Amino acid sequence: MNKKIFYILFIFVLSALLTGCFPLANMNKQPDGLTAEELARLYVAQTMTAIEAEGQNNGNLTVADLGGIASENLEQTPQLPAIATVTPTPTVTLMPTLAVPMARVSVDTNCRTGPGKIYDWIGALMVGERAEVVARSADGLYWVIKNPDAAGECWIWGQHTTVEGPMAGLTVRMPPATPTPTVNWSGIWTAYFGIIPGPLTSVTLTLTVSGNNVDGFFLYMSDTITFHGTLSGDKTTVTGTWENLPTTGTFEWRMLGMDQFIGNADGTLAYCAERSGAGQPSPCMGP
């Protein structure tokens, strides 16, 4: 039998015998003056010391090692309960319900006094802004919104506009009267003249306005042709005489928009003009 195991058994047996032979209740003293319990402790201590010394000499287990082994055998490693994996629930963001229809645009869009470029520009709806919608046009091409830049309302083109919210109660708005454009005859024009159907001759026409009087001229080859006319009440028409002395005649011009006019000389010769890249009017002869 292994000597160390023998020592361990001897300690436990000796302790039991001494305790049984000398019950603590009697507490009888032994010849050396020790009680049975004290004597047992002494024997155990001496035996432990001997085991420790032998272990150090032989490089084997010591009493401390035996105590650690005993602890490993006696103690149970507690098993932790499995931790359940929790999958987080994604947060649901609720979009607020709009009480009124709102307009937004994908590109910056002008807002005017009516549906079209002929109406004055009085504001703009920019990307990232929203404006309340108060009406729509009969053709569905325009929305009437609260002006983002001033008091009142304005019309916005629906091409780049998205409207969200309740639209069942929107009224249909008729466009306001077309504004009378401010006619300006003064400036440099590209004029065309000739017998219809052409071809027409192109010249540079210069016009000036003083009150209701319109004067102009252009150079053609070595000649200077001049014009002297009078504006109509709405300033959209000029009538008068032309001169290429000693020849004279009459003319009449009628404005188209802001950058084109059509007309004639003596009722037989076409006279029209354009500027700012508007292009030659077609037909050229008028009115």
Stockholm file with secondary structure:
# STOCKHOLM 1.0

chainA/1-287         MNKKIFYILFIFVLSALLTGCFPLANMNKQPDGLTAEELARLYVAQTMTAIEAEGQNNGNLTVADLGGIASENLEQTPQLPAIATVTPTPTVTLMPTLAVPMARVSVDTNCRTGPGKIYDWIGALMVGERAEVVARSADGLYWVIKNPDAAGECWIWGQHTTVEGPMAGLTVRMPPATPTPTVNWSGIWTAYFGIIPGPLTSVTLTLTVSGNNVDGFFLYMSDTITFHGTLSGDKTTVTGTWENLPTTGTFEWRMLGMDQFIGNADGTLAYCAERSGAGQPSPCMGP
#=GR chainA/1-287 SS CCHHHHHHHHHHHHHHHHHHHSCTTTCCCCTTSCCHHHHHHHHHHHHHHHHHHHHHHHTCCCHHHHHHHHHHHHCCCCCCCCCCCCCCCCCCCCCCCCSSCEEEESSCEEEESSSSTTSCEEEEECTTCCEEEEEEETTSSEEEEECSSSSSEEEEESTTEEEESCCTTCEEECCCCCCCCCCCCCEEEEEEEESTTCCCEEEEEEEEEETTEEEEEEEETTEEEEEEEEECTTSCEEEEEEEETTEEEEEEEEEETTTEEEEEETTTEEEEEECTTCCCCSSCBCC
#=GC SS_cons         CCHHHHHHHHHHHHHHHHHHHSCTTTCCCCTTSCCHHHHHHHHHHHHHHHHHHHHHHHTCCCHHHHHHHHHHHHCCCCCCCCCCCCCCCCCCCCCCCCSSCEEEESSCEEEESSSSTTSCEEEEECTTCCEEEEEEETTSSEEEEECSSSSSEEEEESTTEEEESCCTTCEEECCCCCCCCCCCCCEEEEEEEESTTCCCEEEEEEEEEETTEEEEEEEETTEEEEEEEEECTTSCEEEEEEEETTEEEEEEEEEETTTEEEEEETTTEEEEEECTTCCCCSSCBCC
//
